[in-house]
């Protein structure tokens, strides 16, 4: 596994290295957790992706965040478990299998439940692991030996325990209630699986005649077909326009049914005419009004979205076809008043992608009040869980307060079948709303209960419905650790430490886990909830399948490597919970953002190669730690900067500032270490063997190994590859299990860092002056550094050798004042230090001025041409917007270049 060479290849191959280390970690079970291991437990359960899914950028972002935290805490010495797994995704899998059957000319009802479930499990075994294998490409440091699936045996036991317990406690019940019905999947869906979409629709106004012939009331609706199920019209009791009509009846058009006029405070007098049609079977607000006024509920719709026998002449029509037919009929009867364009929100099924229908249906529900109150008490009394960012606490709390009973039954076959058995022999061998039932963990237990009531010959059938996927997901943080058994994993790793998830499932998942865990374990299942933002596309838009603007992370991994993508996603985070934007060229599948991170890996690789080439084949351990007394100025500076970076990295990571930590490491590694320290010690490395060279080697090796440890949680593959070659440690150890660096305070010298900033700024200024004067790279220069500050002169004197090395200065003068004129000199200022470079003998001033004048003339020509184009109204009005914008940007750039060239000419003309 370890290279036999003492140096790295000339180029880094991320694809070979990443595959190698992913295999290495998994084969050796590097990340296998052990409850008996010492250290403070740190546990994360993966938000289980759907088994039907494939890796998208949201998965990559979330996994990179989690893996950074997990690897960091593992290196801190925590007893770490990151538990992976997938969700069975009832609706998605069933839709996929139904589609396959349809292509074969079959339905699931034709082949039967048993064969359908056989197909589902076969599909899961053959295709269900796709996203897991894709997650492996990200190098996630999970314990694969503990991988779970929401329908594996242990988790099924947990679901049975939870359901039966809640039922026996009176917290699960079966009853009729208004639900969101998805005609697409023909299943109930929860409020959280409904997306409100704003649509351009219509508002139809109808007249309902009073039965006594004395007039009419005008009502308005966005769903005319539902009027077939109207059983009343409501007005506000304080609306003087209608108080005299309360108690009278209307004759419902088409159906010729008498319906009462009722008074209800819910009616908004200001909306429309102030009269509201009441359809208790097809609207949640009407359902509540119907109960208050004892109005009958008439369901006019089948579960597939067609109208039933209660719709009279419209029976069998699709709901939207029926809408047109009803309007036409009302118009022919002369009761259609008007049709208005109307923008309003329509609830769509997130899974079925069709408008939902509110329907009264017999379903299973969880009584939510006591569960939500327990979660609220934990939040208000103990601040559990702690949200990062804090602002999500209020969102979470508001949702807990407004919760309604949770409909947990779904009319599907794939999933956890509801553990209820019905005595169908008591109701004509059918399951009806009134069929007696027993809830039990096993069929045998249920039969025993029903036989005790109805005799030995009772005939039973299990409820065909399955549980809402979120029911099993709500148990995930503790069911995956062995609950309801008190396993070693459960004792050690529960409650889990951190939940990393998106804000969009605080309602779906976070609150449900908190409620279920609070009830069954008495503890909130996670200490911290880190809410991350979205990965937005190159136009800063939310990625979605419907918009077709997703970015496949595997394309970028194949082009730039896993580490480059991971690091990009984390580095872009400007603050906890903030959305990030990913630059992406859809024509070339390239990303300048990820390319920049790939360049960073190359920079690190080349720096590591240089260091190892100059260690004389020795490892950091063989070289040892340099004695403090032997350290030179640049050594003390880099060790101070390194330890400052260690402190800042730990502080950022401890408070979930992952983006800030990534940026800080980038600046230190690329800037301080690669661009400055390595350059500063080159002359010592090239010199004769001696104490100075040895100290430089020791410092380089020490800081490089520290950098690899600091960067490992962000870029695990390249750091592991370099570390093994640097340390020459074999397969018995891995960087992933090394201790994260700790700050050594004795090396921190803030005053020295400040002093060194002046030296670095002076070098930069000298380099800039060389470039401005077009001095050849090989030419040596003289430098005059003038400062009235004795402190600054002292700093410059101590670092004079560095100025000579890095700015190619052969002679320097450091003085408080400058005597006399200095002709042919170019100058600049650093703080209060005046930096001057004499040009005599180094630069041909006249030739330089001629070159500048030529360049200026060319740029001024560009300015004139671009200005002319933009002054032409035809061009501005007719050219594509991006062309005009490009011309304006080019003009601004050319004007800036002209300004710089004029300034240089002026300065050289003064010499």
LOVO-851810 format. One line per 3 residues: number of its first residue (from 1); their letters; for each residue x, y, z of C-alpha. Coordinates in steps of 0.25 Angstrom, whole numbers, plus 2048, in hexadecimal, padded with zeros to 3 digits. Layout:
NUM	a	X,Y,Z  ...
REM end
This chain:
1	xxx	800,800,800  80B,80A,803  814,80F,7F9
4	xxx	822,809,7F9  828,817,7F5  82B,822,7FE
7	xxx	824,82C,7F5  817,82D,7ED  815,82C,7DE
10	xxx	816,838,7D6  807,83A,7D5  7FB,837,7DE
13	xxx	7F1,82C,7D8  7E5,82E,7E1  7DD,823,7DA
16	xxx	7E7,818,7DE  7EA,81E,7EC  7DB,81F,7EF
19	xxx	7D7,811,7EB  7E3,80C,7F2  7E0,812,800
22	xxx	7D1,810,7FF  7D4,801,7FD  7DF,801,808
25	xxx	7D6,808,813  7CA,7FE,810  7D2,7F1,80F
28	xxx	7D9,7F4,81C  7CC,7F9,822  7D4,806,826
31	xxx	7C7,80D,82B  7C1,801,832  7BB,806,83F
34	xxx	7BE,7FF,84C  7B5,803,859  7C0,7FE,862
37	xxx	7CA,808,85C  7CF,813,864  7CB,822,861
40	xxx	7BF,82A,862  7B4,824,858  7B1,82C,84C
43	xxx	7A6,826,843  79F,82A,836  795,823,82F
46	xxx	794,825,820  787,82C,81B  783,81F,814
49	xxx	782,822,805  777,81B,7FD  77B,80D,7F8
52	xxx	776,812,7EA  77F,81E,7EA  78C,821,7E3
55	xxx	796,82B,7E8  793,83A,7E6  79A,846,7EA
58	xxx	792,847,7F7  797,839,7FB  7A5,83D,7F8
61	xxx	7A4,84A,800  79E,844,80C  7A7,838,80C
64	xxx	7B3,841,80B  7AF,849,817  7AC,83D,81F
67	xxx	7B9,836,81C  7C1,842,81F  7BB,843,82D
70	xxx	7BC,834,82F  7CA,833,82B  7CE,83F,833
73	xxx	7C8,839,840  7CE,82B,83D  7DB,832,83C
76	xxx	7D8,83A,849  7D8,82C,850  7C9,82A,851
79	xxx	7C3,81D,850  7BC,81F,843  7B1,818,83C
82	xxx	7AB,81D,82E  7A0,813,82B  79B,812,81D
85	xxx	78E,80D,817  783,80F,80D  774,811,80D
88	xxx	76A,808,806  763,813,800  755,80D,7FF
91	xxx	74F,816,7F5  75B,817,7EC  75E,808,7EB
94	xxx	74F,805,7E9  74E,80F,7DE  75A,809,7D7
97	xxx	755,7FB,7D8  747,7FF,7D3  74D,805,7C7
100	xxx	755,7F8,7C4  748,7F0,7C5  741,7F9,7BD
103	xxx	74B,7F8,7B2  749,7E9,7B3  73A,7EB,7B2
106	xxx	737,7E7,7C0  733,7ED,7CE  738,7EA,7DC
109	xxx	729,7E6,7DF  72A,7DC,7D4  737,7D5,7D9
112	xxx	733,7D6,7E7  73A,7DC,7F4  744,7D1,7F6
115	xxx	74A,7D1,7E8  74A,7E0,7E8  752,7E0,7F5
118	xxx	75B,7D6,7EF  75E,7DF,7E3  760,7EA,7ED
121	xxx	76B,7E3,7F5  771,7DE,7E8  772,7EC,7E3
124	xxx	778,7F1,7F0  783,7E6,7F0  786,7E9,7E1
127	xxx	785,7F8,7E0  782,7FE,7EE  791,7FF,7F1
130	xxx	794,809,7E6  794,815,7EF  79C,80E,7FA
133	xxx	7A7,80B,7F0  7A7,819,7EB  7A8,81E,7F9
136	xxx	7B5,815,7FA  7BB,81E,7EF  7BA,82A,7F9
139	xxx	7C4,822,802  7BA,823,80E  7C0,81E,81B
142	xxx	7B4,816,81F  7B3,808,826  7AE,7FF,81B
145	xxx	7AD,7F3,824  7A1,7FB,82B  79A,7FE,81E
148	xxx	78B,7FE,820  77F,7FE,817  771,803,81C
151	xxx	76B,7F5,819  776,7EC,81E  772,7E3,829
154	xxx	777,7EB,835  770,7F8,831  763,7F0,82E
157	xxx	763,7EB,83C  765,7FA,841  759,7FE,838
160	xxx	750,7F3,83E  754,7F7,84C  751,806,849
163	xxx	744,804,842  73E,7FA,84C  743,802,858
166	xxx	73D,80F,853  730,808,850  72F,801,85E
169	xxx	732,80F,864  726,815,85C  730,81D,854
172	xxx	72C,816,846  71E,815,842  716,811,835
175	xxx	70B,81B,831  705,823,826  70C,831,823
178	xxx	70E,83A,818  71C,836,812  724,83B,806
181	xxx	721,831,7FB  72A,82F,7EF  723,829,7E3
184	xxx	730,827,7DC  735,81D,7E7  727,81A,7EC
187	xxx	72C,81C,7FA  72A,826,806  736,82F,807
190	xxx	73A,838,813  739,847,814  748,847,813
193	xxx	748,83F,806  73F,84A,7FF  746,855,7F8
196	xxx	73E,862,7F6  73F,867,7E8  73A,875,7E3
199	xxx	732,873,7D6  72A,87C,7CD  71C,877,7CE
202	xxx	70E,87C,7CE  703,880,7D8  6F5,87B,7D4
205	xxx	6E9,883,7DA  6DB,87B,7DB  6CD,87E,7DF
208	xxx	6C7,875,7E9  6B7,878,7E9  6B0,878,7F6
211	xxx	6A6,86D,7F7  69B,876,7FA  69D,87D,7ED
214	xxx	6A0,88B,7F4  6AE,88D,7EE  6BC,886,7EE
217	xxx	6C9,887,7F4  6D6,888,7EC  6E2,87F,7EF
220	xxx	6F0,87E,7E9  6F9,872,7E8  706,86E,7E1
223	xxx	701,860,7E0  6F4,860,7DA  6F2,851,7D9
226	xxx	6F2,850,7E8  6E4,857,7E8  6DE,84A,7E5
229	xxx	6E2,846,7F4  6DD,853,7FA  6D4,851,807
232	xxx	6D3,85F,80B  6D7,86E,809  6DD,876,814
235	xxx	6DC,885,818  6E2,88D,823  6D8,88E,82E
238	xxx	6DC,89D,82F  6DA,8A0,820  6CD,8A9,820
241	xxx	6CB,8A5,811  6C8,897,814  6C3,896,823
244	xxx	6B4,895,81F  6B8,889,816  6BE,880,821
247	xxx	6B6,873,822  6B0,874,815  6B4,86A,80A
250	xxx	6B9,86B,7FB  6B7,861,7F0  6C4,85C,7EB
253	xxx	6C5,85E,7DC  6C6,851,7D3  6C4,848,7DF
256	xxx	6B7,84F,7E4  6BA,84C,7F2  6B6,855,7FD
259	xxx	6C1,85A,806  6C1,863,812  6C7,871,814
262	xxx	6CF,871,821  6D6,87C,829  6E5,87A,82C
265	xxx	6EF,883,831  6FA,87D,828  6F4,884,81C
268	xxx	6FB,890,817  6F1,89B,814  6FB,8A3,80B
271	xxx	6FE,897,802  6F6,896,7F6  6E7,897,7F9
274	xxx	6E8,893,807  6E1,886,804  6E9,879,804
277	xxx	6E5,86C,7FE  6E7,860,808  6EC,853,803
280	xxx	6F0,84B,810  6F5,83F,808  6FF,847,7FF
283	xxx	705,852,807  70C,852,815  705,85F,819
286	xxx	6F8,85B,814  6FA,84E,81B  6FB,855,829
289	xxx	6EF,85E,826  6E7,852,822  6EA,84C,82F
292	xxx	6E6,858,837  6D9,859,830  6D6,84A,82E
295	xxx	6D6,84B,81F  6D7,83E,817  6E4,83A,810
298	xxx	6E2,836,801  6EE,830,7FA  6ED,832,7EB
301	xxx	6FB,82D,7E8  701,820,7E5  710,81D,7EA
304	xxx	715,81E,7DC  710,82C,7DA  703,829,7D2
307	xxx	6F5,82C,7D7  6ED,822,7DE  6DE,81E,7DE
310	xxx	6DB,82A,7E7  6DF,834,7DC  6D2,830,7D4
313	xxx	6D3,833,7C5  6E2,835,7C6  6E6,827,7CC
316	xxx	6F2,821,7C6  6F8,82E,7C1  706,832,7C5
319	xxx	706,83E,7CF  70B,848,7C6  702,844,7BA
322	xxx	6F6,844,7C4  6FA,852,7C8  6F8,857,7B9
325	xxx	6EB,84F,7B8  6E5,855,7C5  6E8,863,7C1
328	xxx	6E2,861,7B4  6D6,85B,7BA  6D5,866,7C4
331	xxx	6D6,870,7B9  6CB,869,7B1  6C2,86A,7BE
334	xxx	6C4,879,7BF  6CB,879,7CC  6D9,87C,7C8
337	xxx	6DB,88B,7CB  6EA,88D,7C7  6F8,887,7C6
340	xxx	704,88F,7CB  713,88C,7C9  718,889,7D6
343	xxx	726,886,7DB  726,87C,7E7  72E,871,7EE
346	xxx	72A,862,7EA  730,857,7F3  738,84D,7EB
349	xxx	73C,83F,7EF  74B,83F,7F1  74C,831,7EC
352	xxx	740,830,7E2  743,83D,7DC  734,840,7DB
355	xxx	72A,849,7E2  726,842,7EF  717,840,7F3
358	xxx	712,842,801  70A,836,804  704,82F,810
361	xxx	70A,822,812  70C,817,81C  71B,818,820
364	xxx	724,815,82C  729,821,834  733,825,83F
367	xxx	72D,82E,849  738,838,849  735,842,854
370	xxx	73C,83B,860  748,837,857  74A,845,852
373	xxx	748,84B,860  754,842,865  75D,847,85A
376	xxx	759,855,85D  75C,854,86C  76A,84E,868
379	xxx	76C,85A,85F  767,865,869  76C,85F,876
382	xxx	779,859,872  77C,85F,864  77C,852,85D
385	xxx	780,850,852  789,85C,850  787,861,841
388	xxx	793,867,839  790,871,834  787,875,840
391	xxx	77C,87C,837  777,86E,834  773,86C,842
394	xxx	766,875,841  762,86E,834  763,860,83B
397	xxx	75B,865,847  750,86C,83F  74E,85F,837
400	xxx	74D,857,844  743,860,849  73A,860,83C
403	xxx	73A,850,83A  72E,849,837  72C,83A,839
406	xxx	735,832,82F  72F,829,825  738,81D,824
409	xxx	731,813,81B  735,813,80C  72D,80B,802
412	xxx	739,804,7FD  73F,7F6,7FE  74E,7F9,7FF
415	xxx	752,7FC,80D  74E,7F9,81B  741,7F2,81B
418	xxx	738,7F7,826  737,7ED,831  728,7ED,832
421	xxx	720,7E0,82F  711,7E1,82D  706,7D7,830
424	xxx	700,7D8,822  6F7,7CC,825  6EF,7D7,82D
427	xxx	6ED,7E0,821  6EA,7D7,815  6F9,7D3,812
430	xxx	6FC,7E2,80F  704,7EC,817  6FA,7F8,81A
433	xxx	6FB,804,822  6F4,7FC,82D  6FC,7EF,82D
436	xxx	701,7EB,83A  710,7EA,83B  71C,7E6,844
439	xxx	72A,7ED,844  735,7E4,847  744,7E1,843
442	xxx	740,7D4,83D  735,7CE,836  734,7C2,840
445	xxx	732,7CC,84B  727,7D4,843  720,7C7,840
448	xxx	720,7C3,84F  71A,7D1,853  70F,7D0,848
451	xxx	70C,7C1,84B  70A,7C5,85A  6FF,7CF,855
454	xxx	6F9,7C8,849  6FC,7B9,84A  705,7AF,845
457	xxx	700,7B0,837  702,7BF,835  708,7C3,827
460	xxx	713,7CD,827  71A,7D6,81D  726,7E0,820
463	xxx	724,7EE,81C  729,7F0,80E  72F,7FD,810
466	xxx	73D,801,814  743,80B,81D  747,819,819
469	xxx	756,818,816  759,823,820  754,81A,82B
472	xxx	75F,811,82A  769,81D,827  764,823,834
475	xxx	76A,817,83B  777,818,833  781,81E,83E
478	xxx	77E,813,848  778,807,840  785,807,838
481	xxx	78D,805,846  785,7F9,84A  778,7FF,851
484	xxx	76F,7F9,857  77B,7F1,85C  784,7F7,865
487	xxx	791,7F4,85D  79F,7F9,85F  79E,802,853
490	xxx	791,808,859  797,80A,867  7A4,810,861
493	xxx	7A0,818,855  792,81D,858  78E,828,858
496	xxx	795,82B,84C  79E,837,84B  79B,83F,83F
499	xxx	790,83E,834  794,845,827  789,847,81E
502	xxx	782,851,815  777,85C,81A  76D,856,811
505	xxx	76B,849,819  76B,850,827  75C,84D,826
508	xxx	75C,83F,81F  767,839,827  76E,841,832
511	xxx	761,844,83A  75C,836,839  769,830,83D
514	xxx	769,839,849  75B,835,84D  75C,826,84B
517	xxx	769,826,852  764,82F,85E  759,825,860
520	xxx	760,818,85F  76E,81B,865  76B,827,86D
523	xxx	776,82F,866  777,838,85A  77F,82F,850
526	xxx	78A,839,84C  791,845,854  793,84E,848
529	xxx	78B,850,83B  794,856,830  78B,85B,825
532	xxx	792,85D,818  78E,866,80C  78C,862,7FE
535	xxx	796,860,7F2  791,86A,7E8  795,869,7D9
538	xxx	79D,873,7D2  792,87D,7D0  78F,87C,7DF
541	xxx	782,874,7DD  77E,869,7E6  781,85B,7DF
544	xxx	775,853,7DC  771,847,7D2  765,84F,7CD
547	xxx	76E,85B,7CA  779,852,7C3  784,85A,7C9
550	xxx	78A,84F,7D2  799,84D,7D2  79E,83E,7D2
553	xxx	7A9,83D,7DD  7AF,831,7D7  7B2,839,7CA
556	xxx	7BA,843,7D2  7C1,837,7DA  7C5,830,7CD
559	xxx	7CB,83D,7C8  7D1,843,7D4  7D1,839,7DF
562	xxx	7C9,836,7EC  7D2,83F,7F5  7D1,84B,7EC
565	xxx	7C2,84A,7EB  7C0,848,7FA  7CA,853,7FE
568	xxx	7C2,85D,7F4  7B5,85A,7FA  7BA,85C,808
571	xxx	7C3,868,805  7B7,870,7FE  7AF,870,80C
574	xxx	7AF,87E,810  7A8,87B,81D  7A1,870,824
577	xxx	794,86D,81D  797,876,811  794,872,802
580	xxx	7A0,870,7F9  7A2,873,7EA  7A9,869,7E1
583	xxx	7AF,86E,7D5  7AC,865,7C9  7AE,865,7BA
586	xxx	7A3,85C,7B4  7A9,85C,7A7  7B6,856,7AB
589	xxx	7B2,850,7B9  7BD,859,7BF  7BD,861,7CC
592	xxx	7C7,86C,7CF  7C4,86A,7DE  7C8,85B,7DE
595	xxx	7D3,85E,7D5  7D9,868,7DF  7D8,85D,7EA
598	xxx	7DF,853,7E0  7EA,85D,7DE  7EB,85E,7ED
601	xxx	7ED,84F,7EE  7F8,850,7E4  7FF,85C,7EB
604	xxx	7FF,853,7F8  804,847,7F0  810,84F,7EA
607	xxx	813,856,7F7  814,848,7FE  81C,843,7F3
610	xxx	826,84F,7F5  827,84D,804  829,83E,802
613	xxx	834,840,7F8  83B,848,802  83A,83F,80E
616	xxx	845,836,80A  83C,82A,80B  839,82D,819
619	xxx	82B,82C,81F  825,837,829  827,82D,834
622	xxx	836,82A,830  839,839,82F  833,83C,83D
625	xxx	82E,84A,842  837,856,841  83C,85C,84D
628	xxx	836,86A,850  843,870,852  847,86C,844
631	xxx	83B,872,83D  83E,87D,833  834,889,831
634	xxx	82C,882,825  82C,875,82D  826,87C,839
637	xxx	81C,883,830  817,877,829  815,86F,836
640	xxx	80D,87B,83C  805,87B,830  803,86C,830
643	xxx	7FF,86C,83E  7F5,878,83C  7EF,870,831
646	xxx	7EE,864,83A  7E6,86C,844  7DD,873,83A
649	xxx	7DA,866,833  7D6,85F,840  7CE,86B,844
652	xxx	7C6,86C,837  7C4,85D,836  7BF,85C,845
655	xxx	7B4,866,842  7B1,861,834  7B8,86C,82C
658	xxx	7BD,862,821  7BE,86C,816  7C6,875,81F
661	xxx	7CF,86A,823  7D1,866,814  7D4,874,810
664	xxx	7DE,876,81B  7E6,869,817  7E6,86D,809
667	xxx	7EC,87B,80C  7F6,875,815  7FA,869,80C
670	xxx	7FB,870,7FF  7FF,87E,804  808,87D,811
673	xxx	80E,86F,80F  80F,86D,800  811,87B,7FB
676	xxx	819,881,806  820,877,810  824,86D,805
679	xxx	82A,879,7FD  830,87E,80A  838,872,80D
682	xxx	83D,86E,7FF  84A,874,801  84C,86D,80E
685	xxx	849,860,807  852,862,7FC  85D,866,805
688	xxx	868,85D,80C  863,853,816  863,859,824
691	xxx	859,85E,82F  852,868,827  84E,85E,81C
694	xxx	84A,853,826  841,85D,82D  83B,860,820
697	xxx	838,852,81D  833,84F,82B  829,85B,82A
700	xxx	825,857,81C  822,849,81F  81B,84C,82C
703	xxx	812,857,826  80F,84E,81A  80A,842,822
706	xxx	802,84C,82A  7FC,852,81E  7F8,844,819
709	xxx	7F1,841,826  7EA,84E,826  7E5,84D,818
712	xxx	7E1,83E,819  7D3,83F,81D  7D1,848,811
715	xxx	7D9,841,807  7DB,833,80C  7E1,82C,800
718	xxx	7ED,835,7FC  7F1,837,80A  7F1,828,80D
721	xxx	7F9,826,800  804,831,804  804,82D,813
724	xxx	808,81E,810  813,822,807  818,82D,810
727	xxx	818,825,81D  81B,817,816  811,811,81F
730	xxx	80C,804,81A  7FE,7FE,819  7FD,7FD,828
733	xxx	7F9,80B,82A  7F1,816,823  7F0,825,823
736	xxx	7E1,824,826  7E4,81F,834  7EF,828,838
739	xxx	7ED,833,842  7E9,841,83D  7F3,84B,840
742	xxx	7F2,853,84D  7F7,861,84E  805,863,855
745	xxx	804,870,85B  813,872,85D  814,873,84E
748	xxx	80A,87E,84C  810,88C,84B  806,896,846
751	xxx	810,8A2,846  81A,899,83D  80E,897,833
754	xxx	80B,8A5,833  81A,8A8,830  81A,89E,825
757	xxx	80E,8A4,81E  817,8B0,81C  822,8A8,816
760	xxx	818,8A0,80D  811,8AD,808  81F,8B3,805
763	xxx	823,8A7,7FD  815,8A8,7F5  818,8B7,7F3
766	xxx	826,8B5,7EE  820,8AA,7E4  815,8B3,7DF
769	xxx	81F,8BE,7DD  828,8B5,7D5  81C,8B1,7CC
772	xxx	818,8BF,7CA  826,8C3,7C6  827,8B7,7BD
775	xxx	834,8B3,7C4  838,8A5,7BF  836,89A,7C9
778	xxx	845,896,7C9  849,8A5,7CC  84E,8A9,7DA
781	xxx	849,8B6,7DF  84C,8C0,7EA  842,8C3,7F4
784	xxx	840,8D0,7FD  837,8CE,809  834,8DB,811
787	xxx	82C,8DB,81E  82C,8E5,829  828,8DA,832
790	xxx	833,8D3,83A  82B,8C7,83C  828,8C5,82D
793	xxx	837,8C7,82A  83A,8BC,834  830,8B3,82E
796	xxx	836,8B5,820  844,8B3,824  841,8A6,82B
799	xxx	83A,8A1,81E  844,8A8,814  849,89A,80F
802	xxx	83B,896,80C  839,8A3,804  845,8A0,7FC
805	xxx	841,891,7F9  833,893,7F5  834,8A1,7EE
808	xxx	841,89E,7E8  848,8AA,7EF  857,8AB,7EF
811	xxx	858,8B7,7F7  84E,8BE,801  84F,8CB,809
814	xxx	846,8CC,815  845,8DA,81A  83D,8E4,822
817	xxx	83F,8EF,817  843,8F0,809  84E,8FB,806
820	xxx	84D,902,7F8  845,8FF,7EB  844,8F1,7E6
823	xxx	843,8F2,7D7  83E,8E6,7CF  837,8E0,7DB
826	xxx	82A,8D9,7DC  823,8D9,7E9  817,8D4,7F1
829	xxx	813,8D3,800  810,8C8,80A  80A,8CD,816
832	xxx	813,8D9,81A  81F,8D2,813  823,8D9,806
835	xxx	829,8CF,7FC  831,8D4,7F1  838,8CC,7E5
838	xxx	843,8D4,7DD  842,8D1,7CF  84F,8D6,7CA
841	xxx	857,8CB,7C3  84B,8C1,7C5  841,8C7,7BB
844	xxx	841,8CF,7AE  837,8DA,7B2  835,8DF,7A4
847	xxx	833,8D1,79E  829,8CE,7AA  822,8DB,7A7
850	xxx	821,8D8,799  81B,8CA,79C  811,8D0,7A5
853	xxx	80D,8DB,79B  80A,8D0,791  802,8C8,79A
856	xxx	7FA,8D4,79E  7F7,8D8,790  7F2,8C9,78E
859	xxx	7E9,8CA,79A  7E4,8D8,797  7E0,8D2,789
862	xxx	7D8,8C7,790  7D1,8D1,799  7CD,8DA,78D
865	xxx	7C8,8CE,785  7C0,8C9,791  7BA,8D6,795
868	xxx	7B6,8D8,786  7AE,8CB,786  7A7,8CE,793
871	xxx	7A4,8DC,78F  79C,8D6,783  78E,8D4,787
874	xxx	78B,8CA,77C  796,8C1,782  791,8C3,791
877	xxx	783,8C0,78D  784,8B4,783  791,8AD,788
880	xxx	78F,8A1,791  78F,8A5,7A0  79C,89D,7A3
883	xxx	7A3,8A4,797  7A0,8B2,79C  7A4,8AE,7AA
886	xxx	7B1,8A8,7A5  7B4,8B5,79E  7B1,8BD,7AA
889	xxx	7BA,8B4,7B2  7C5,8B5,7A8  7C4,8C4,7A7
892	xxx	7C6,8C5,7B6  7D2,8BC,7B6  7D8,8C4,7AB
895	xxx	7D6,8D1,7B2  7DD,8CB,7BE  7E9,8C6,7B6
898	xxx	7EA,8D4,7B0  7EA,8DB,7BE  7F5,8D2,7C3
901	xxx	7FE,8D4,7B6  7FC,8E3,7B7  800,8E3,7C6
904	xxx	80C,8DB,7C3  810,8E4,7B7  80E,8F0,7C1
907	xxx	817,8EA,7CB  822,8E6,7C2  822,8F4,7BB
910	xx	824,8FA,7C9  832,8F2,7CA
REM end
